[in-house]
Amino acid sequence: MAIKKTFTKTKPVCKVTFSIEAKEAQTVSVVGDFNDWSAEAGALAKQKNGTFKGAFDLPKDGSFEFKYLVDGDYVSEPEADGSRWNDFAGAENSVLNT
């Protein structure tokens, strides 16, 4: 799993590329408070090597909770900037700082 952040000089956004290896998976999404936890809005594309990948523009100077949704199961990102307990989910979510 990996997260790549690219900051632009001309816009107040950070382009974040999420990738997760899930060769056996049918569908993978990144869901978080930046997309209202929508699997459809956070759908990742399957690459030939079995990795799912997608890029999203997020506001600079933000902190966002998220998880991967792999065939209906939530998966945390071990390389996230941190984690935060979420009472609604009853679990820790990965945290991304932009």
C-alpha positions in Angstrom: 0.0 0.0 0.0 1.2 3.5 -0.6 0.2 7.1 -0.7 1.9 9.7 -2.9 1.3 13.4 -2.4 2.0 16.1 -5.0 1.6 19.7 -4.1 1.0 22.3 -6.8 2.2 25.9 -6.7 -0.7 27.4 -8.5 -3.7 25.8 -6.7 -4.5 25.2 -3.0 -4.8 21.5 -3.5 -2.7 18.4 -3.0 -3.0 15.6 -5.6 -3.0 12.4 -3.6 -2.5 9.0 -5.3 -3.6 6.0 -3.4 -2.5 2.5 -4.4 -3.1 -0.9 -2.8 -2.1 -4.3 -3.9 -5.2 -6.6 -4.0 -4.6 -9.1 -6.8 -7.6 -11.2 -5.9 -10.0 -8.3 -5.3 -12.8 -7.4 -7.6 -13.4 -3.9 -6.4 -11.4 -1.5 -4.3 -12.2 2.1 -3.2 -10.7 4.6 -0.9 -13.5 6.0 1.4 -13.1 8.9 3.8 -14.5 12.1 5.0 -13.1 13.9 1.9 -15.7 12.0 -0.3 -18.5 11.4 2.3 -17.4 7.8 2.7 -18.6 7.0 -0.8 -17.3 3.8 -2.4 -18.5 5.1 -5.8 -16.7 8.4 -5.5 -13.5 6.7 -4.3 -13.3 3.8 -6.8 -9.8 2.8 -7.7 -8.8 1.3 -11.1 -7.2 -2.1 -11.3 -3.8 -2.2 -12.9 -2.4 -5.1 -14.9 -0.1 -6.0 -11.9 -3.0 -6.4 -9.5 -2.6 -3.1 -7.8 -5.6 -0.7 -7.5 -4.8 2.9 -8.0 -6.5 6.3 -8.1 -5.7 10.0 -7.7 -7.8 12.7 -6.0 -7.4 16.4 -5.5 -7.7 17.3 -1.8 -7.6 20.7 -0.1 -4.2 21.7 1.2 -3.7 22.0 4.9 -6.4 19.4 5.7 -6.6 16.3 7.8 -8.8 13.5 6.6 -9.9 10.1 8.0 -10.1 7.3 5.4 -9.9 3.5 4.8 -9.7 1.3 1.8 -12.8 -0.8 1.0 -11.6 -4.1 -0.5 -14.5 -6.3 -1.7 -16.7 -4.9 1.2 -14.0 -5.2 3.9 -12.4 -2.1 5.5 -8.6 -2.1 5.4 -6.3 0.5 7.1 -3.3 2.1 5.4 -0.1 1.3 7.4 1.8 4.1 5.7 -0.8 6.7 6.6 0.2 9.9 8.5 -1.5 8.5 11.6 -4.6 7.0 12.9 -7.6 8.3 14.8 -10.4 6.5 16.8 -13.8 7.0 15.3 -16.8 6.5 17.6 -19.2 6.1 14.7 -17.2 3.3 13.1 -16.1 1.8 16.4 -12.6 1.5 14.9 -9.5 3.4 14.1 -9.3 5.1 10.8 -6.2 6.0 8.9 -5.4 9.7 8.8 -4.0 11.7 5.8 -2.6 15.2 6.3 -2.2 17.4 3.2 
